[in-house]
Amino acid sequence: MTNGDTYTSVSRDTQRIRARIYEAYHSTTSAHASTHMAVSRLLAQCERQFARYLPRDCSGPALDIGCGSGEFVLFLQRRGYNAAEGIDVSLEQIALAQTHGVKNMQQGNIFSYLGARVNHYPLITAFNMLEHLQREEMFHLMDLAKTI
């Protein structure tokens, strides 16, 4: 497998099913915020739950894997992590994040994305996304993340 390949342990059928599901993930689930008020509540929740765990030096890049509509990336950016970015497979989620003013959002394959940026991120988060992966994919993702 090269850095640009889709993780090959996943069957083509699984890849097709995932693509169909994530294409309209936001519009077919209620899992993510879409209103300004809901985003504001999520930002306040992030402040209470995660702020104390963040590195004091916010000058380096940070990556939120499976960022969805970007609430945590927005939280990081508002705390001064200007190089914070997010990646998600759902173009619909990325577009929603951009409507909320979240910058540095990418649609793409996380394995390719991380593989091309070895040792780039001092801070990586992955909320509500590991359960979307098969066991072998989780191991591969952890291997990519540990070298970063």
Helices and strands as residue ranges (DSSP letters): H 12-23, H 25-28, H 36-50, G 51-53, E 62-65, H 71-78, E 84-88, H 91-99, E 105-107, H 110-115, E 123-125, G 130-132, H 135-146
